C-alpha cells in the first residue's frame, strides 16, 4: 500500500513535464449537482458555468462533453471545452489570455492578472495540489488510468463551506474519489459523490508528456481555430 506522504509529494510537484497534451471527458448529472450545491450553500441561486455546467434549455438527465488541454512550460497553455451551447477555445501566455467562442467572439484581458479565465475541466487535472487544503485524504490502493499507473484516493471535505477548488471538482459533494498519476502527479480522474451517487466526473482518456507541440497551438492570431 502506498503511503499518503508519497502521494502528497507527487501531487505537489510543479508541472514535471516540458510539454503536456491531455484530453478526456466531463460527465455530470445536473439535477444531483444542483442539489449538492444547494446543500453546500442553501441561499445560493448559483447559475455560473465552469466547463459545460450550463446546458441551456430544459435540464437533461446527464451531460457528457469532451475537453482538451495543451501546455508548453513555463507559461503557454491552450484549452478547448464546452460551455453550455458553445465551444470555447482559449490560449494563455503567462498572465495574458485570449479566448474565442461563437457567442462572444474574441476576448482578452490584455495581460491584466486581475481578470482571469477558466480553463474548463482540464484545470482540475493539471493542478491537483489546489485540493489538498480542502480534503482529508486516504489512500485506497493503486490502479491504472489512461494507461498510467495511478494512486487511488478518497477525500472528504474538511469544512461545510468549501472553497473554489472544490467547486471545480463538484461542490457540495460529501466524497471525492481521485486517481493521481503515480509518476507525474496529474489528476487522471476525479469523481464527486453525494450519498454514494456520482455528481461530476472528470476523466483523462489520453495523455502525452514531453512531445514537440506546434507553436501555432498557442497563437492568439489563430483564434478561432481552422475548421
WOQUIPE-V711430 format. One record per residue. N is the residue number from 0. RES is the residue in three letters. OMEGA is omega as a letter, one per 30 degrees, with the letter a starting at -180 (none if undefined). NEAR is the number of other ideal C-beta (glycine too) atoms within 10 Angstrom. Layout:
n;res;omega;near
N;RES;OMEGA;NEAR
N;RES;OMEGA;NEAR
//
This chain:
n;res;omega;near
0;UNK;l;7
1;UNK;l;16
2;UNK;a;10
3;UNK;l;13
4;UNK;l;8
5;UNK;l;12
6;UNK;l;22
7;UNK;l;18
8;UNK;a;11
9;UNK;l;19
10;UNK;a;22
11;UNK;l;11
12;UNK;a;14
13;UNK;l;9
14;UNK;a;14
15;UNK;l;15
16;UNK;l;19
17;UNK;l;14
18;UNK;a;16
19;UNK;l;24
20;UNK;a;19
21;UNK;l;21
22;UNK;a;18
23;UNK;a;22
24;UNK;l;15
25;UNK;l;22
26;UNK;l;18
27;UNK;l;24
28;UNK;a;21
29;UNK;a;17
30;UNK;l;13
31;UNK;a;22
32;UNK;l;21
33;UNK;l;16
34;UNK;a;16
35;UNK;l;22
36;UNK;l;20
37;UNK;l;14
38;UNK;a;15
39;UNK;a;21
40;UNK;a;14
41;UNK;a;7
42;UNK;a;6
43;UNK;l;11
44;UNK;a;7
45;UNK;l;15
46;UNK;a;8
47;UNK;a;8
48;UNK;l;14
49;UNK;a;17
50;UNK;a;26
51;UNK;a;25
52;UNK;a;24
53;UNK;a;16
54;UNK;a;17
55;UNK;l;12
56;UNK;a;7
57;UNK;a;5
58;UNK;l;11
59;UNK;a;13
60;UNK;l;8
61;UNK;l;12
62;UNK;l;20
63;UNK;a;12
64;UNK;l;18
65;UNK;l;15
66;UNK;l;25
67;UNK;l;17
68;UNK;l;24
69;UNK;l;22
70;UNK;l;24
71;UNK;a;19
72;UNK;g;14
73;UNK;a;9
74;UNK;l;12
75;UNK;a;18
76;UNK;l;22
77;UNK;l;24
78;UNK;l;25
79;UNK;a;19
80;UNK;l;23
81;UNK;l;23
82;UNK;a;21
83;UNK;a;17
84;UNK;a;13
85;UNK;l;14
86;UNK;a;18
87;UNK;l;24
88;UNK;a;18
89;UNK;l;23
90;UNK;l;25
91;UNK;l;21
92;UNK;a;14
93;UNK;a;11
94;UNK;a;14
95;UNK;l;16
96;UNK;l;23
97;UNK;l;21
98;UNK;l;22
99;UNK;l;20
100;UNK;a;19
101;UNK;a;10
102;UNK;a;9
103;UNK;a;11
104;UNK;a;10
105;UNK;l;11
106;UNK;l;15
107;UNK;l;17
108;UNK;a;16
109;UNK;l;9
110;UNK;a;11
111;UNK;a;11
112;UNK;l;9
113;UNK;l;6
114;UNK;a;13
115;UNK;a;11
116;UNK;l;16
117;UNK;a;19
118;UNK;l;27
119;UNK;a;26
120;UNK;a;31
121;UNK;a;28
122;UNK;a;20
123;UNK;a;23
124;UNK;a;25
125;UNK;a;19
126;UNK;a;18
127;UNK;a;24
128;UNK;a;15
129;UNK;a;18
130;UNK;a;23
131;UNK;l;13
132;UNK;a;9
133;UNK;a;20
134;UNK;l;20
135;UNK;a;9
136;UNK;l;20
137;UNK;l;12
138;UNK;l;18
139;UNK;a;15
140;UNK;l;10
141;UNK;l;15
142;UNK;l;14
143;UNK;l;11
144;UNK;l;21
145;UNK;l;18
146;UNK;a;10
147;UNK;l;18
148;UNK;a;13
149;UNK;l;22
150;UNK;l;26
151;UNK;a;19
152;UNK;l;25
153;UNK;a;16
154;UNK;l;21
155;UNK;a;13
156;UNK;l;20
157;UNK;a;13
158;UNK;l;8
159;UNK;l;9
160;UNK;a;9
161;UNK;l;20
162;UNK;a;15
163;UNK;a;10
164;UNK;l;19
165;UNK;l;23
166;UNK;l;17
167;UNK;l;23
168;UNK;a;25
169;UNK;a;28
170;UNK;l;23
171;UNK;l;24
172;UNK;l;29
173;UNK;l;15
174;UNK;l;18
175;UNK;l;23
176;UNK;a;17
177;UNK;l;25
178;UNK;a;24
179;UNK;l;28
180;UNK;a;23
181;UNK;a;20
182;UNK;a;13
183;UNK;l;16
184;UNK;l;23
185;UNK;l;28
186;UNK;a;26
187;UNK;l;29
188;UNK;l;21
189;UNK;l;26
190;UNK;l;20
191;UNK;a;26
192;UNK;l;19
193;UNK;a;20
194;UNK;l;12
195;UNK;l;7
196;UNK;a;12
197;UNK;l;18
198;UNK;a;28
199;UNK;a;29
200;UNK;l;21
201;UNK;a;26
202;UNK;l;18
203;UNK;l;26
204;UNK;l;14
205;UNK;l;11
206;UNK;l;21
207;UNK;l;13
208;UNK;l;16
209;UNK;l;12
210;UNK;l;11
211;UNK;a;8
212;UNK;l;18
213;UNK;a;9
214;UNK;a;9
215;UNK;l;11
216;UNK;a;17
217;UNK;a;19
218;UNK;l;15
219;UNK;a;16
220;UNK;l;7
221;UNK;l;15
222;UNK;f;18
223;UNK;a;12
224;UNK;l;14
225;UNK;l;5
226;UNK;none;3
//
